[in-house]
Amino acid sequence: MPEPTGTPPDPRDELSIRTPHSSPSRHRPTSRAFAALTALACCALLAGCALSEGSGLSPTEARDAFLDVIDRTQSVAGGTWERQDDPTPRSCTVPLWVEGQRYPALRLAPAPDGSDERDEIVEEVTELWRELGYRVEVSSVGGAVELKAHESRFESLILRLSPNGMTLQGESECRPAE
């Protein structure tokens, strides 16, 4: 039943306050309730980010695990590799804006002998990376083939095979700084 026109709204009842453009429905949620629900949802999302701890490794343990993947990739690809890894950690940001560290790797090798060997390397490295839980993308850029691998903890790997040589590079998982 509509309110009589001369009765002022009760200030204790937010739902009775209407603007000229609002409907007389008393079941519409208030902006304050909406704001509270939005804040609660944001807190739940941020708590979810805080709870995802990644691997739980220290930055140096994450580096060592990552370099093990690099070494295994080299073994599968074959050839003689030159190690040009930078031992200096790079800064990164872990969820909830925590300062972190990650380690880079760079390896170089001579080109594979012909397209058959190149295709075999691509197939074997793709299989290894997928077994290790990486999502792998294969693309061609000019005369080179590029494999990109990403992992849920934000590790990344790139293997490029061209007539001029092979490069293998990437970065370890970002872990809270020690």
Backbone as CSV, one residue per row, in Angstrom:
resi,resn,N_x,N_y,N_z,CA_x,CA_y,CA_z,C_x,C_y,C_z
1,MET,0.843,-1.173,0.000,0.000,0.000,0.000,0.890,1.238,0.000
2,PRO,0.666,2.194,-0.918,1.515,3.385,-0.987,1.328,4.273,0.229
3,GLU,2.425,5.003,0.557,2.371,5.935,1.673,1.557,7.158,1.266
4,PRO,0.872,7.746,2.229,0.200,9.011,1.908,1.252,10.057,1.545
5,THR,0.898,10.959,0.695,1.853,11.921,0.165,2.405,12.862,1.217
6,GLY,1.699,13.188,2.205,2.158,14.153,3.192,3.001,13.545,4.292
7,THR,3.207,12.245,4.335,3.966,11.619,5.416,5.442,11.563,5.054
8,PRO,6.300,12.149,5.882,7.732,12.080,5.569,8.252,10.659,5.821
9,PRO,9.281,10.251,5.102,9.836,8.915,5.316,10.494,8.811,6.683
10,ASP,10.451,7.628,7.240,11.089,7.365,8.524,12.596,7.293,8.290
11,PRO,13.415,8.140,8.904,14.854,8.140,8.639,15.539,6.846,9.088
12,ARG,14.911,6.070,9.972,15.510,4.810,10.420,15.329,3.705,9.390
13,ASP,14.462,3.904,8.437,14.178,2.883,7.430,14.710,3.338,6.085
14,GLU,15.948,2.896,5.732,16.565,3.316,4.477,15.741,2.930,3.263
15,LEU,15.024,1.832,3.348,14.262,1.372,2.194,13.067,2.270,1.898
16,SER,12.654,3.075,2.879,11.508,3.937,2.616,11.917,5.241,1.946
17,ILE,13.185,5.532,1.904,13.655,6.757,1.258,13.657,6.527,-0.238
18,ARG,12.962,7.383,-0.950,12.859,7.244,-2.399,13.219,8.556,-3.063
19,THR,13.816,8.440,-4.203,14.069,9.622,-5.018,12.919,9.716,-6.004
20,PRO,12.801,10.821,-6.693,11.714,10.940,-7.666,11.774,9.855,-8.742
21,HIS,12.945,9.262,-8.977,13.107,8.257,-10.026,13.046,6.831,-9.496
22,SER,12.898,6.650,-8.195,12.900,5.290,-7.655,11.484,4.739,-7.634
23,SER,11.418,3.419,-7.621,10.113,2.769,-7.575,9.686,2.622,-6.128
24,PRO,8.407,2.405,-5.882,7.946,2.282,-4.510,8.267,0.918,-3.891
25,SER,9.006,0.045,-4.580,9.293,-1.283,-4.058,10.167,-1.200,-2.817
26,ARG,9.793,-1.910,-1.783,10.554,-1.924,-0.543,11.538,-3.089,-0.537
27,HIS,11.667,-3.854,-1.635,12.537,-5.023,-1.667,13.844,-4.768,-2.408
28,ARG,14.062,-3.567,-2.859,15.286,-3.229,-3.587,16.432,-3.114,-2.586
29,PRO,17.593,-3.759,-2.878,18.730,-3.650,-1.957,19.253,-2.223,-1.932
30,THR,19.744,-1.809,-0.808,20.269,-0.453,-0.682,21.687,-0.396,-1.200
31,SER,22.132,0.801,-1.457,23.510,0.956,-1.931,24.495,0.565,-0.836
32,ARG,24.118,0.765,0.412,24.995,0.384,1.512,25.141,-1.138,1.578
33,ALA,24.057,-1.858,1.376,24.119,-3.325,1.380,24.935,-3.818,0.190
34,PHE,24.759,-3.179,-0.949,25.529,-3.549,-2.140,27.015,-3.315,-1.911
35,ALA,27.354,-2.182,-1.293,28.756,-1.870,-1.006,29.345,-2.905,-0.045
36,ALA,28.570,-3.308,0.939,29.054,-4.307,1.898,29.297,-5.645,1.214
37,LEU,28.387,-6.048,0.332,28.579,-7.301,-0.390,29.780,-7.231,-1.323
38,THR,29.973,-6.098,-1.971,31.123,-5.916,-2.854,32.428,-6.001,-2.060
39,ALA,32.475,-5.347,-0.908,33.676,-5.395,-0.071,33.953,-6.813,0.398
40,LEU,32.912,-7.537,0.771,33.073,-8.925,1.210,33.614,-9.798,0.077
41,ALA,33.109,-9.597,-1.139,33.584,-10.369,-2.290,35.049,-10.057,-2.582
42,CYS,35.433,-8.785,-2.503,36.831,-8.405,-2.732,37.747,-9.046,-1.691
43,CYS,37.329,-9.051,-0.442,38.137,-9.681,0.612,38.302,-11.168,0.341
44,ALA,37.245,-11.819,-0.094,37.327,-13.253,-0.392,38.294,-13.513,-1.537
45,LEU,38.259,-12.656,-2.573,39.184,-12.826,-3.698,40.628,-12.612,-3.271
46,LEU,40.874,-11.571,-2.460,42.236,-11.314,-2.007,42.726,-12.420,-1.095
47,ALA,41.856,-12.957,-0.274,42.254,-14.067,0.598,42.631,-15.271,-0.252
48,GLY,41.922,-15.480,-1.345,42.252,-16.586,-2.244,43.635,-16.404,-2.838
49,CYS,44.010,-15.157,-3.189,45.345,-14.893,-3.715,46.391,-15.152,-2.648
50,ALA,46.104,-14.739,-1.425,47.071,-14.927,-0.356,47.261,-16.395,-0.031
51,LEU,46.222,-17.185,-0.214,46.313,-18.596,0.118,47.042,-19.401,-0.945
52,SER,47.139,-18.866,-2.169,47.857,-19.610,-3.202,49.341,-19.344,-3.021
53,GLU,50.035,-20.293,-2.434,51.419,-20.110,-2.046,52.404,-20.476,-3.134
54,GLY,51.962,-20.929,-4.288,52.886,-21.395,-5.294,53.510,-22.693,-4.828
55,SER,54.770,-22.868,-5.107,55.449,-24.113,-4.773,55.828,-24.204,-3.304
56,GLY,55.917,-23.066,-2.625,56.358,-23.063,-1.240,57.873,-23.092,-1.109
57,LEU,58.598,-23.033,-2.226,60.054,-23.067,-2.219,60.629,-21.680,-1.940
58,SER,61.861,-21.648,-1.470,62.574,-20.376,-1.349,62.986,-19.958,-2.767
59,PRO,63.408,-18.705,-2.953,63.847,-18.297,-4.289,64.994,-19.164,-4.835
60,THR,65.957,-19.537,-3.990,67.074,-20.352,-4.483,66.640,-21.787,-4.763
61,GLU,65.698,-22.310,-3.976,65.175,-23.655,-4.265,64.377,-23.645,-5.569
62,ALA,63.598,-22.566,-5.795,62.849,-22.439,-7.056,63.824,-22.323,-8.232
63,ARG,64.918,-21.588,-8.040,65.947,-21.478,-9.081,66.522,-22.851,-9.415
64,ASP,66.885,-23.615,-8.381,67.486,-24.931,-8.607,66.519,-25.874,-9.319
65,ALA,65.241,-25.849,-8.933,64.235,-26.701,-9.597,64.072,-26.283,-11.056
66,PHE,64.071,-24.977,-11.300,63.936,-24.449,-12.655,65.149,-24.831,-13.512
67,LEU,66.351,-24.679,-12.954,67.555,-25.028,-13.706,67.617,-26.530,-14.001
68,ASP,67.009,-27.341,-13.138,66.910,-28.772,-13.420,66.073,-29.005,-14.683
69,VAL,64.983,-28.244,-14.840,64.155,-28.356,-16.053,64.957,-27.908,-17.277
70,ILE,65.718,-26.838,-17.134,66.571,-26.362,-18.233,67.581,-27.452,-18.615
71,ASP,68.235,-28.046,-17.617,69.220,-29.100,-17.884,68.584,-30.316,-18.559
72,ARG,67.398,-30.710,-18.095,66.698,-31.846,-18.709,66.315,-31.532,-20.146
73,THR,65.915,-30.274,-20.400,65.559,-29.866,-21.761,66.781,-29.954,-22.673
74,GLN,67.923,-29.495,-22.187,69.163,-29.596,-22.968,69.473,-31.050,-23.306
75,SER,69.317,-31.940,-22.339,69.598,-33.368,-22.574,68.702,-33.942,-23.654
76,VAL,67.426,-33.580,-23.613,66.480,-34.079,-24.617,66.811,-33.506,-25.994
77,ALA,67.179,-32.216,-26.044,67.476,-31.568,-27.324,68.808,-32.059,-27.903
78,GLY,69.726,-32.469,-27.048,71.036,-32.918,-27.524,71.907,-31.743,-27.916
79,GLY,73.109,-32.035,-28.326,74.036,-30.990,-28.742,74.899,-30.523,-27.586
80,THR,75.776,-29.588,-27.896,76.675,-28.997,-26.905,76.168,-27.601,-26.581
81,TRP,75.851,-27.377,-25.324,75.247,-26.121,-24.910,76.241,-25.255,-24.146
82,GLU,76.174,-23.957,-24.392,76.972,-22.967,-23.665,76.057,-22.298,-22.640
83,ARG,76.484,-22.327,-21.392,75.685,-21.743,-20.293,76.028,-20.258,-20.162
84,GLN,74.999,-19.415,-20.288,75.175,-17.971,-20.097,74.172,-17.446,-19.062
85,ASP,73.874,-18.261,-18.056,72.919,-17.880,-17.015,73.448,-16.691,-16.219
86,ASP,72.544,-15.798,-15.852,72.883,-14.681,-14.973,72.575,-15.137,-13.543
87,PRO,73.566,-15.181,-12.656,73.318,-15.657,-11.294,72.617,-14.640,-10.397
88,THR,72.407,-13.424,-10.903,71.783,-12.363,-10.123,70.258,-12.495,-10.178
89,PRO,69.580,-12.521,-9.014,68.124,-12.602,-9.041,67.516,-11.303,-9.566
90,ARG,66.370,-11.452,-10.223,65.607,-10.295,-10.699,64.431,-10.087,-9.755
91,SER,64.038,-8.836,-9.585,62.893,-8.586,-8.710,61.593,-8.845,-9.472
92,CYS,60.586,-9.256,-8.736,59.265,-9.516,-9.288,58.261,-9.305,-8.164
93,THR,56.987,-9.405,-8.468,55.958,-9.191,-7.463,55.101,-10.436,-7.327
94,VAL,54.999,-10.921,-6.104,54.165,-12.066,-5.766,52.764,-11.512,-5.492
95,PRO,51.683,-12.325,-5.624,50.347,-11.807,-5.321,50.297,-11.047,-3.991
96,LEU,49.431,-10.070,-3.943,49.261,-9.139,-2.826,50.470,-8.219,-2.675
97,TRP,51.140,-7.951,-3.796,52.187,-6.942,-3.875,53.353,-7.201,-2.928
98,VAL,53.726,-8.448,-2.775,54.891,-8.821,-1.978,56.102,-8.847,-2.908
99,GLU,57.193,-8.246,-2.460,58.421,-8.223,-3.254,58.990,-9.639,-3.343
100,GLY,59.357,-10.038,-4.570,59.873,-11.380,-4.776,61.143,-11.392,-5.603
101,GLN,61.650,-12.620,-5.832,62.848,-12.810,-6.646,62.625,-13.971,-7.606
102,ARG,63.239,-13.860,-8.786,63.257,-14.950,-9.763,64.616,-14.947,-10.448
103,TYR,64.972,-16.089,-11.014,66.279,-16.229,-11.632,66.129,-16.519,-13.124
104,PRO,66.959,-15.858,-13.948,66.917,-16.108,-15.395,67.916,-17.193,-15.804
105,ALA,67.698,-17.754,-16.967,68.640,-18.717,-17.554,68.711,-18.472,-19.053
106,LEU,69.897,-18.659,-19.621,70.094,-18.548,-21.062,71.145,-19.557,-21.477
107,ARG,70.791,-20.404,-22.440,71.711,-21.401,-22.967,71.721,-21.308,-24.494
108,LEU,72.886,-21.527,-25.099,73.058,-21.452,-26.554,73.676,-22.749,-27.057
109,ALA,73.270,-23.173,-28.260,73.825,-24.385,-28.875,73.829,-24.225,-30.384
110,PRO,74.680,-25.008,-31.061,74.667,-24.989,-32.531,73.317,-25.470,-33.073
111,ALA,73.045,-25.111,-34.304,71.782,-25.495,-34.958,71.708,-27.011,-35.128
112,PRO,70.487,-27.563,-35.072,70.330,-28.994,-35.355,70.643,-29.273,-36.827
113,ASP,71.012,-30.530,-37.098,71.337,-30.932,-38.484,70.058,-31.210,-39.261
114,GLY,69.585,-30.227,-39.979,68.436,-30.423,-40.856,67.092,-30.344,-40.156
115,SER,66.048,-30.287,-40.988,64.685,-30.117,-40.470,64.164,-31.373,-39.780
116,ASP,64.648,-32.563,-40.164,64.203,-33.780,-39.487,64.637,-33.797,-38.031
117,GLU,65.888,-33.445,-37.782,66.377,-33.384,-36.398,65.654,-32.280,-35.632
118,ARG,65.436,-31.136,-36.283,64.713,-30.034,-35.643,63.320,-30.487,-35.231
119,ASP,62.593,-31.166,-36.122,61.239,-31.632,-35.814,61.236,-32.639,-34.666
120,GLU,62.256,-33.492,-34.629,62.382,-34.475,-33.552,62.617,-33.778,-32.206
121,ILE,63.465,-32.757,-32.202,63.732,-31.988,-30.972,62.453,-31.311,-30.494
122,VAL,61.730,-30.686,-31.419,60.477,-30.013,-31.067,59.506,-31.004,-30.426
123,GLU,59.361,-32.167,-31.018,58.436,-33.178,-30.507,58.852,-33.673,-29.118
124,GLU,60.132,-33.973,-28.944,60.609,-34.512,-27.661,60.576,-33.484,-26.545
125,VAL,60.948,-32.237,-26.834,60.915,-31.185,-25.814,59.467,-30.868,-25.443
126,THR,58.582,-30.812,-26.439,57.162,-30.575,-26.160,56.629,-31.658,-25.225
127,GLU,56.958,-32.894,-25.492,56.509,-34.009,-24.656,57.049,-33.878,-23.229
128,LEU,58.337,-33.573,-23.089,58.933,-33.397,-21.761,58.226,-32.295,-20.996
129,TRP,58.064,-31.127,-21.615,57.465,-29.997,-20.923,56.025,-30.297,-20.517
130,ARG,55.270,-30.952,-21.362,53.890,-31.305,-21.001,53.862,-32.288,-19.838
131,GLU,54.795,-33.247,-19.842,54.878,-34.196,-18.718,55.183,-33.462,-17.410
132,LEU,55.912,-32.368,-17.498,56.270,-31.594,-16.311,55.189,-30.586,-15.913
133,GLY,54.082,-30.553,-16.660,52.949,-29.699,-16.290,52.904,-28.338,-16.953
134,TYR,53.690,-28.137,-17.975,53.687,-26.851,-18.685,52.668,-26.867,-19.826
135,ARG,52.100,-25.688,-20.121,51.303,-25.493,-21.331,52.290,-25.076,-22.419
136,VAL,52.245,-25.754,-23.553,53.248,-25.522,-24.594,52.578,-24.980,-25.852
137,GLU,53.187,-23.945,-26.418,52.755,-23.378,-27.692,53.920,-23.507,-28.672
138,VAL,53.631,-23.954,-29.887,54.659,-24.074,-30.924,54.280,-23.125,-32.055
139,SER,55.253,-22.319,-32.502,54.994,-21.409,-33.618,56.243,-21.314,-34.482
140,SER,56.041,-20.842,-35.706,57.148,-20.630,-36.631,57.303,-19.148,-36.878
141,VAL,58.542,-18.698,-36.859,58.852,-17.306,-37.127,59.962,-17.307,-38.172
142,GLY,59.601,-17.021,-39.420,60.590,-17.092,-40.495,61.085,-18.520,-40.629
143,GLY,62.382,-18.731,-40.576,62.953,-20.069,-40.660,63.156,-20.716,-39.300
144,ALA,62.689,-20.081,-38.228,62.876,-20.606,-36.873,61.582,-21.200,-36.339
145,VAL,61.740,-22.169,-35.435,60.611,-22.732,-34.705,60.786,-22.318,-33.256
146,GLU,59.682,-21.883,-32.634,59.738,-21.421,-31.256,58.751,-22.208,-30.413
147,LEU,59.240,-22.730,-29.297,58.390,-23.390,-28.315,58.337,-22.484,-27.091
148,LYS,57.126,-22.178,-26.630,56.951,-21.397,-25.408,56.214,-22.276,-24.417
149,ALA,56.701,-22.286,-23.192,56.059,-23.073,-22.139,55.777,-22.175,-20.948
150,HIS,54.568,-22.319,-20.405,54.161,-21.552,-19.222,53.642,-22.540,-18.190
151,GLU,53.883,-22.210,-16.959,53.485,-23.073,-15.875,52.627,-22.265,-14.919
152,SER,51.784,-22.913,-14.148,50.834,-22.197,-13.300,51.510,-21.291,-12.274
153,ARG,52.754,-21.532,-11.935,53.461,-20.669,-10.978,54.237,-19.571,-11.697
154,PHE,53.949,-19.363,-12.977,54.522,-18.295,-13.791,55.981,-18.515,-14.176
155,GLU,56.431,-19.756,-14.126,57.713,-20.045,-14.753,57.488,-19.944,-16.253
156,SER,58.538,-19.580,-16.978,58.407,-19.545,-18.430,59.682,-20.078,-19.069
157,LEU,59.500,-20.753,-20.190,60.605,-21.321,-20.959,60.392,-20.996,-22.430
158,ILE,61.478,-20.733,-23.140,61.408,-20.532,-24.586,62.576,-21.280,-25.215
159,LEU,62.266,-22.130,-26.186,63.287,-22.810,-26.977,63.103,-22.362,-28.417
160,ARG,64.164,-21.820,-29.004,64.135,-21.405,-30.408,65.153,-22.234,-31.176
161,LEU,64.698,-22.776,-32.307,65.574,-23.558,-33.179,65.570,-22.890,-34.548
162,SER,66.748,-22.491,-35.014,66.855,-21.838,-36.323,68.046,-22.424,-37.064
163,PRO,68.189,-22.094,-38.331,69.366,-22.551,-39.082,70.682,-22.024,-38.493
164,ASN,70.609,-20.987,-37.657,71.811,-20.386,-37.067,72.174,-20.945,-35.697
165,GLY,71.247,-21.616,-35.040,71.535,-22.140,-33.711,70.275,-22.362,-32.900
166,MET,70.474,-22.795,-31.651,69.364,-23.000,-30.715,69.595,-22.117,-29.495
167,THR,68.507,-21.550,-28.988,68.557,-20.820,-27.721,67.500,-21.393,-26.799
168,LEU,67.835,-21.475,-25.527,66.927,-21.942,-24.486,67.015,-20.924,-23.368
169,GLN,65.896,-20.337,-23.031,65.896,-19.300,-21.999,64.615,-19.361,-21.186
170,GLY,64.638,-18.679,-20.051,63.450,-18.615,-19.222,63.727,-17.979,-17.892
171,GLU,62.688,-17.999,-17.033,62.786,-17.441,-15.698,62.100,-18.371,-14.715
172,SER,62.692,-18.477,-13.521,62.123,-19.326,-12.480,60.864,-18.691,-11.898
173,GLU,60.211,-19.442,-11.059,59.022,-18.967,-10.360,59.387,-17.759,-9.484
174,CYS,58.500,-16.784,-9.398,58.681,-15.634,-8.520,58.332,-16.071,-7.098
175,ARG,59.308,-15.951,-6.195,59.115,-16.347,-4.797,59.398,-15.165,-3.880
176,PRO,58.752,-15.104,-2.713,59.019,-13.992,-1.794,60.511,-13.861,-1.495
177,ALA,60.997,-12.619,-1.524,62.423,-12.346,-1.334,62.875,-12.801,0.060
178,GLU,64.114,-13.270,0.102,64.698,-13.731,1.382,65.331,-12.591,2.112
